Amino acid sequence: DLKLQFLYFIEGCGGAMTIVGGIDWVPPQYLRALRPLMPGDVEFKMMEYQLKLALRSATAKVLSVHALHGPDENIQFERDHVGSVVLDSWVYTPALPEDNTVAQIATHGGRFRIGDPSKGALFSSGGIRLHSDESGDEYSQRNRPPGAMQLEFLHLRLCTGQSFLMERDQIGKYPVPEGYHSIKVHRNAQDPHDFYHEYIINDESRVWPDFVVNCVYDPEEDRRGLAGLQNKVANWRIHCYQDMFGRLGEELELQRRQVEERKRNISGQLAAIEEKMEAVTQNHAHAQDRIYAVVQAAVQMLHDRTQAKLNLLQSDDVELRRQLQYFQWTESFLKYQETLLERGLLDPVEFLSNASQHKQIVDEPCEIADSYHTVSADLKVVGNLTILVDDKHIPGPAKHAPHALTAYGYH
């Protein structure tokens, strides 16, 4: 903390200081216009832990956190969107376009601009992907030099609200349906450690950049700390250090039980969605057999309407799975830190601070996705072969579809 306190003095003088891992860091000029946070600030600690969670690293070192808004403005954004799904997103700042650099965002009152709302912008939520060779980034696995690297990220809050699920090849065929606020890009991922989701947002009022975080990160440092643990199953749990950490340990245990109950509820909802999806699919097959007997041309309409129903069901399905995976993802990182603490690789005081931030993250409210209740397997074939859908809010094909979108993120 003393080093970081001194860092702000050095920053004010425009100097440079070696922080960790041989990194000589000179704060960029544009940070001088932002509000610096001190290491003891609540927001600083939360950003530090969230970045470690996104990097899945207990050893990443935060050099500085700068706020784009005052605390009251951040609180007001959360109040404006209470009851909606609001997610965290990290953007690698060198990947930002010229009209949305940190300096430009600060100049425009902390607003992240979406140039063409009809196209929208693509954001990611969850883990930070540093080593994708396809990204072409200078820090890809193939091109990145060994050792610690200094990185700067922009943290945003995304109000995705009610998301409508779409396959990548469907983007542009349908607009954001009425009653929905964003598009969720479908991807298949079963690994709970690979917590990564993409959303298309058209309304820039739902994008809130709040902090700029500079850090030093060496992925090999975490791997070295876990050397030799591949075949070891750690049974050490929170109750082992309840006496050591008192009330916090008890609260984490209570929270874990509540999370387990929530996970059971989600599993029940997922089962109901699966049953509905099966009923809709069977209804589709029956109606299709009758349609083929009369005219082949009506089949395409049937497919479109059925896919719209399945998209709505899958929208709830994917959101619930995202929440379930989020709990698994955060739990696994806490258990990972517990293992480091058990082996003496993580300072107990730092673990206590991390556990406090972890509790706040898991306590954030999750929207109950229950739109699937409104979906029925109700496709009917009548004399003129018109497909009737009782779900009035099920969307049809878009008349005017965007042809492209802008992607932001560090892939």
PLY file of the C-alpha trace (Angstrom):
ply
format ascii 1.0
element vertex 411
property float x
property float y
property float z
element edge 410
property int vertex1
property int vertex2
end_header
0.00 0.00 0.00
2.83 2.39 0.76
4.31 1.78 -2.68
0.98 2.47 -4.33
0.40 5.57 -2.20
3.79 6.78 -3.36
2.85 5.94 -6.94
0.26 8.70 -6.99
2.86 11.23 -5.86
5.15 10.09 -8.66
2.26 10.31 -11.12
1.54 13.87 -10.13
5.16 14.74 -10.78
5.11 13.06 -14.19
7.85 10.59 -13.26
8.23 6.83 -13.64
8.54 4.15 -11.02
9.42 0.46 -11.14
6.50 -1.31 -9.49
6.85 -5.06 -9.96
8.36 -7.58 -12.29
10.85 -5.08 -13.72
8.06 -2.97 -15.22
8.80 0.76 -15.48
5.37 2.32 -15.69
4.75 5.92 -16.66
1.05 6.86 -16.27
-0.45 7.98 -19.61
-1.15 11.68 -19.91
-4.91 11.18 -20.35
-5.20 9.65 -16.86
-4.39 13.03 -15.33
-7.91 14.22 -16.23
-9.53 11.35 -14.32
-10.16 10.80 -10.61
-7.47 8.50 -9.11
-8.51 6.01 -6.46
-6.37 5.05 -3.50
-5.65 1.38 -2.68
-7.77 1.59 0.46
-10.87 2.80 -1.42
-13.78 0.39 -1.69
-14.01 0.89 -5.47
-10.27 0.23 -5.87
-10.52 -3.07 -3.99
-13.56 -4.15 -5.99
-11.90 -3.37 -9.34
-8.75 -5.17 -8.20
-10.66 -8.32 -7.31
-12.87 -8.21 -10.40
-9.80 -7.91 -12.62
-8.14 -10.87 -10.87
-11.34 -12.85 -11.35
-11.54 -11.96 -15.06
-7.86 -12.83 -15.58
-8.24 -15.84 -13.26
-5.06 -14.79 -11.53
-4.40 -14.41 -7.82
-1.03 -12.76 -8.54
-1.98 -9.90 -10.91
-0.90 -6.54 -9.46
-3.03 -3.44 -9.96
-0.94 -0.31 -10.51
-3.75 2.23 -10.60
-7.50 2.67 -10.83
-8.97 5.87 -12.28
-12.67 6.74 -12.22
-14.47 8.28 -15.18
-17.41 9.36 -12.99
-18.12 10.34 -9.43
-19.56 7.76 -7.00
-23.02 9.34 -7.16
-23.13 9.02 -10.96
-22.17 5.34 -10.77
-24.88 4.72 -8.19
-27.43 6.56 -10.33
-26.69 4.29 -13.32
-27.36 1.24 -11.16
-30.59 2.80 -9.87
-31.74 3.66 -13.40
-31.47 0.00 -14.35
-32.55 -1.69 -11.13
-34.36 -4.95 -11.88
-32.49 -5.44 -15.17
-29.51 -7.66 -15.90
-26.35 -5.52 -15.57
-23.03 -7.22 -16.37
-19.34 -6.37 -16.06
-17.20 -6.03 -19.18
-13.47 -5.50 -19.66
-12.05 -3.89 -22.80
-8.33 -3.81 -23.59
-7.81 -0.08 -24.19
-5.36 -0.36 -27.14
-8.15 -2.22 -28.99
-10.50 0.77 -28.74
-11.10 2.73 -31.98
-9.98 6.31 -32.29
-13.43 7.74 -31.58
-13.75 5.76 -28.35
-10.34 5.96 -26.69
-10.17 6.60 -22.96
-9.28 10.22 -23.71
-12.28 10.58 -26.05
-14.62 8.95 -23.54
-13.41 11.34 -20.83
-13.82 14.32 -23.20
-17.45 13.34 -23.90
-18.46 13.19 -20.25
-17.63 9.55 -19.70
-19.95 8.40 -22.49
-19.21 5.37 -24.65
-20.50 6.20 -28.11
-22.14 3.73 -30.49
-21.77 5.31 -33.90
-24.58 3.46 -35.67
-27.37 2.20 -33.37
-28.86 0.17 -36.23
-25.68 -1.92 -36.25
-24.91 -1.86 -32.54
-21.71 -2.82 -30.80
-20.46 -6.21 -29.63
-19.26 -6.52 -26.03
-18.01 -9.45 -24.00
-18.66 -10.28 -20.35
-16.81 -12.73 -18.13
-13.19 -13.78 -18.47
-10.57 -11.71 -20.27
-9.11 -13.60 -23.23
-5.45 -12.75 -23.49
-4.09 -15.62 -25.56
-6.25 -15.99 -28.66
-3.92 -16.33 -31.64
-6.78 -15.43 -33.96
-7.00 -11.99 -32.39
-3.76 -10.84 -33.94
-3.02 -8.94 -30.75
0.54 -8.24 -29.72
-0.01 -10.21 -26.50
-1.25 -13.39 -28.18
0.24 -16.68 -27.01
2.41 -16.85 -30.10
3.76 -13.29 -30.07
3.81 -12.37 -26.38
7.29 -12.11 -24.83
7.81 -14.15 -21.65
7.50 -12.54 -18.24
5.28 -9.84 -16.76
3.39 -7.43 -18.99
1.76 -4.11 -18.24
-1.87 -3.95 -19.41
-4.59 -1.31 -19.34
-8.29 -2.14 -19.34
-11.49 -0.13 -19.46
-14.16 -1.52 -17.15
-17.79 -1.06 -18.19
-21.20 -1.91 -16.80
-23.52 -3.27 -19.49
-27.27 -3.20 -18.98
-28.15 -6.10 -21.26
-31.62 -6.34 -19.76
-33.73 -9.01 -21.42
-31.51 -10.57 -24.10
-32.77 -12.30 -27.24
-30.65 -15.28 -28.30
-29.31 -15.44 -31.85
-26.86 -17.62 -33.71
-24.05 -15.69 -35.34
-25.39 -16.49 -38.81
-28.82 -15.14 -37.79
-27.55 -11.70 -36.81
-29.14 -9.20 -39.18
-32.12 -11.39 -40.04
-34.10 -10.24 -37.00
-34.14 -6.91 -35.16
-34.10 -6.73 -31.39
-37.70 -7.83 -30.67
-40.07 -5.60 -28.77
-39.60 -6.12 -25.05
-35.92 -7.07 -25.44
-32.93 -4.81 -24.89
-29.97 -6.66 -26.43
-28.96 -9.66 -28.51
-27.10 -12.57 -26.93
-24.72 -14.27 -29.34
-25.10 -18.02 -28.95
-22.01 -20.09 -28.29
-21.46 -23.60 -27.01
-19.28 -23.72 -23.89
-19.48 -26.38 -21.21
-16.32 -25.57 -19.24
-17.32 -23.53 -16.13
-13.86 -21.92 -16.17
-14.56 -20.57 -19.69
-17.07 -17.97 -18.54
-17.32 -15.79 -21.65
-20.47 -14.29 -23.17
-21.08 -11.81 -26.00
-23.88 -9.28 -26.40
-24.90 -6.79 -29.07
-26.14 -3.50 -27.61
-27.68 -0.74 -29.73
-28.52 1.82 -27.03
-25.43 3.59 -25.70
-27.32 4.67 -22.57
-27.03 1.01 -21.52
-23.20 1.14 -21.69
-21.50 2.74 -18.69
-17.68 3.02 -18.69
-16.67 3.66 -15.10
-13.01 2.79 -14.41
-9.64 2.58 -16.14
-7.38 -0.05 -14.56
-3.66 -0.51 -15.15
-2.04 -3.70 -13.97
0.96 -5.99 -14.23
0.18 -9.59 -15.11
2.38 -12.65 -15.55
0.36 -15.81 -16.35
3.37 -17.98 -15.59
3.46 -16.75 -11.98
0.13 -18.44 -11.22
1.19 -21.62 -13.00
4.39 -21.79 -10.98
2.39 -21.48 -7.76
0.28 -24.49 -8.70
3.14 -26.73 -9.83
2.68 -30.28 -8.60
-1.00 -29.87 -7.73
-2.42 -31.57 -10.84
-3.16 -34.85 -9.05
-4.12 -33.41 -5.67
-7.74 -32.91 -4.65
-8.08 -30.15 -2.08
-10.78 -30.82 0.50
-10.01 -27.68 2.47
-13.10 -25.48 2.84
-14.22 -22.24 4.45
-15.07 -23.90 7.79
-11.34 -24.58 8.31
-10.69 -20.87 8.80
-13.95 -19.72 10.38
-12.19 -19.22 13.71
-9.46 -17.27 11.96
-11.72 -14.91 10.06
-14.78 -14.95 12.33
-17.94 -13.45 10.94
-16.72 -13.27 7.33
-16.20 -17.03 7.27
-19.72 -17.60 8.58
-21.19 -15.21 6.02
-19.33 -16.97 3.18
-20.67 -20.33 4.38
-24.21 -18.92 4.48
-23.73 -17.42 1.06
-22.54 -20.74 -0.33
-25.67 -22.46 0.95
-27.80 -19.75 -0.63
-25.92 -20.15 -3.91
-26.53 -23.90 -3.83
-30.26 -23.26 -3.37
-30.23 -20.78 -6.25
-28.39 -23.31 -8.43
-31.03 -25.92 -7.64
-33.76 -23.46 -8.61
-31.98 -22.68 -11.88
-31.65 -26.38 -12.63
-35.41 -26.76 -12.13
-36.10 -23.87 -14.49
-33.74 -25.33 -17.07
-35.59 -28.65 -16.90
-38.89 -26.84 -17.49
-37.39 -25.05 -20.48
-36.12 -28.35 -21.90
-39.61 -29.80 -21.58
-41.16 -26.79 -23.30
-38.56 -26.92 -26.08
-39.33 -30.59 -26.64
-43.07 -29.87 -26.78
-42.55 -27.03 -29.26
-40.30 -29.22 -31.41
-42.81 -32.09 -31.43
-45.59 -29.65 -32.25
-43.47 -28.44 -35.13
-42.98 -31.94 -36.49
-46.71 -32.76 -36.39
-47.69 -29.53 -38.12
-44.96 -29.97 -40.71
-46.28 -33.40 -41.73
-49.71 -31.90 -42.45
-48.25 -28.95 -44.32
-46.14 -31.15 -46.60
-49.32 -33.01 -47.60
-50.84 -29.81 -48.97
-48.15 -27.45 -50.14
-44.38 -27.39 -49.80
-44.20 -23.60 -49.82
-45.76 -23.25 -46.36
-42.95 -25.20 -44.67
-40.56 -22.26 -44.59
-43.05 -20.16 -42.64
-43.38 -22.96 -40.13
-39.63 -23.13 -39.64
-39.42 -19.37 -39.12
-42.16 -19.31 -36.46
-40.81 -22.35 -34.67
-37.30 -20.95 -34.62
-38.66 -17.73 -33.15
-40.24 -19.72 -30.29
-37.06 -21.69 -29.73
-35.02 -18.47 -29.79
-37.19 -17.04 -27.00
-36.90 -20.21 -24.93
-33.16 -20.40 -25.56
-32.82 -16.74 -24.55
-34.04 -17.66 -21.06
-32.08 -20.91 -21.19
-28.81 -19.17 -21.99
-29.35 -16.43 -19.38
-30.06 -19.01 -16.68
-27.03 -21.04 -17.74
-24.96 -17.86 -17.66
-26.06 -17.24 -14.06
-25.36 -20.87 -13.14
-21.96 -20.77 -14.83
-21.22 -17.44 -13.11
-21.68 -19.02 -9.69
-19.50 -21.99 -10.72
-16.89 -19.63 -12.15
-16.66 -17.41 -9.06
-16.75 -20.40 -6.69
-13.91 -22.14 -8.50
-11.75 -19.02 -8.27
-12.40 -18.72 -4.52
-11.48 -22.40 -4.05
-8.36 -21.79 -6.12
-7.35 -18.99 -3.73
-8.12 -21.23 -0.78
-5.66 -23.77 -2.19
-2.99 -21.07 -2.50
-3.70 -19.97 1.08
-3.44 -23.55 2.34
-0.04 -23.94 0.68
1.22 -20.65 2.04
1.30 -19.06 -1.42
-1.25 -16.36 -0.63
-1.09 -13.92 2.25
-4.03 -14.44 4.69
-4.68 -10.71 4.90
-4.87 -10.47 1.11
-7.15 -13.52 1.07
-9.42 -11.86 3.64
-9.65 -8.76 1.43
-10.31 -10.89 -1.65
-12.99 -12.88 0.17
-14.78 -9.66 1.12
-14.83 -8.56 -2.52
-15.94 -12.04 -3.55
-18.92 -11.84 -1.22
-20.03 -8.54 -2.75
-19.76 -9.93 -6.28
-21.87 -13.00 -5.54
-24.44 -10.90 -3.64
-25.26 -8.86 -6.77
-28.89 -9.50 -7.79
-29.70 -11.76 -10.72
-32.80 -11.36 -12.83
-35.12 -14.36 -12.84
-35.52 -15.37 -16.48
-39.07 -16.68 -16.75
-40.34 -15.56 -20.16
-40.53 -19.22 -21.16
-43.84 -19.42 -19.25
-45.40 -17.38 -22.06
-44.34 -19.85 -24.79
-46.75 -22.53 -25.86
-46.59 -25.38 -28.37
-49.54 -23.87 -30.18
-48.79 -23.93 -33.90
-51.99 -24.83 -35.75
-52.72 -25.79 -39.34
-55.98 -24.39 -40.77
-57.56 -24.50 -44.22
-55.43 -21.78 -45.74
-52.25 -23.09 -44.11
-51.60 -19.89 -42.17
-49.34 -20.48 -39.16
-51.08 -19.16 -36.05
-48.97 -18.13 -33.08
-50.66 -17.15 -29.81
-47.40 -15.66 -28.48
-47.90 -12.16 -29.87
-44.39 -11.02 -28.87
-42.64 -13.80 -30.84
-40.74 -11.91 -33.56
-40.82 -12.62 -37.25
-38.16 -11.92 -39.90
-36.68 -8.44 -39.86
-37.70 -6.06 -42.63
-34.70 -3.84 -42.11
-31.67 -5.65 -40.76
-28.19 -4.29 -39.98
-25.39 -5.51 -42.18
-22.53 -5.20 -39.73
-21.67 -4.41 -36.14
-18.76 -2.94 -34.25
-16.92 -5.23 -31.81
-15.18 -3.99 -28.69
-13.05 -6.19 -26.48
-9.79 -7.97 -26.01
-10.15 -11.40 -27.66
0 1
1 2
2 3
3 4
4 5
5 6
6 7
7 8
8 9
9 10
10 11
11 12
12 13
13 14
14 15
15 16
16 17
17 18
18 19
19 20
20 21
21 22
22 23
23 24
24 25
25 26
26 27
27 28
28 29
29 30
30 31
31 32
32 33
33 34
34 35
35 36
36 37
37 38
38 39
39 40
40 41
41 42
42 43
43 44
44 45
45 46
46 47
47 48
48 49
49 50
50 51
51 52
52 53
53 54
54 55
55 56
56 57
57 58
58 59
59 60
60 61
61 62
62 63
63 64
64 65
65 66
66 67
67 68
68 69
69 70
70 71
71 72
72 73
73 74
74 75
75 76
76 77
77 78
78 79
79 80
80 81
81 82
82 83
83 84
84 85
85 86
86 87
87 88
88 89
89 90
90 91
91 92
92 93
93 94
94 95
95 96
96 97
97 98
98 99
99 100
100 101
101 102
102 103
103 104
104 105
105 106
106 107
107 108
108 109
109 110
110 111
111 112
112 113
113 114
114 115
115 116
116 117
117 118
118 119
119 120
120 121
121 122
122 123
123 124
124 125
125 126
126 127
127 128
128 129
129 130
130 131
131 132
132 133
133 134
134 135
135 136
136 137
137 138
138 139
139 140
140 141
141 142
142 143
143 144
144 145
145 146
146 147
147 148
148 149
149 150
150 151
151 152
152 153
153 154
154 155
155 156
156 157
157 158
158 159
159 160
160 161
161 162
162 163
163 164
164 165
165 166
166 167
167 168
168 169
169 170
170 171
171 172
172 173
173 174
174 175
175 176
176 177
177 178
178 179
179 180
180 181
181 182
182 183
183 184
184 185
185 186
186 187
187 188
188 189
189 190
190 191
191 192
192 193
193 194
194 195
195 196
196 197
197 198
198 199
199 200
200 201
201 202
202 203
203 204
204 205
205 206
206 207
207 208
208 209
209 210
210 211
211 212
212 213
213 214
214 215
215 216
216 217
217 218
218 219
219 220
220 221
221 222
222 223
223 224
224 225
225 226
226 227
227 228
228 229
229 230
230 231
231 232
232 233
233 234
234 235
235 236
236 237
237 238
238 239
239 240
240 241
241 242
242 243
243 244
244 245
245 246
246 247
247 248
248 249
249 250
250 251
251 252
252 253
253 254
254 255
255 256
256 257
257 258
258 259
259 260
260 261
261 262
262 263
263 264
264 265
265 266
266 267
267 268
268 269
269 270
270 271
271 272
272 273
273 274
274 275
275 276
276 277
277 278
278 279
279 280
280 281
281 282
282 283
283 284
284 285
285 286
286 287
287 288
288 289
289 290
290 291
291 292
292 293
293 294
294 295
295 296
296 297
297 298
298 299
299 300
300 301
301 302
302 303
303 304
304 305
305 306
306 307
307 308
308 309
309 310
310 311
311 312
312 313
313 314
314 315
315 316
316 317
317 318
318 319
319 320
320 321
321 322
322 323
323 324
324 325
325 326
326 327
327 328
328 329
329 330
330 331
331 332
332 333
333 334
334 335
335 336
336 337
337 338
338 339
339 340
340 341
341 342
342 343
343 344
344 345
345 346
346 347
347 348
348 349
349 350
350 351
351 352
352 353
353 354
354 355
355 356
356 357
357 358
358 359
359 360
360 361
361 362
362 363
363 364
364 365
365 366
366 367
367 368
368 369
369 370
370 371
371 372
372 373
373 374
374 375
375 376
376 377
377 378
378 379
379 380
380 381
381 382
382 383
383 384
384 385
385 386
386 387
387 388
388 389
389 390
390 391
391 392
392 393
393 394
394 395
395 396
396 397
397 398
398 399
399 400
400 401
401 402
402 403
403 404
404 405
405 406
406 407
407 408
408 409
409 410
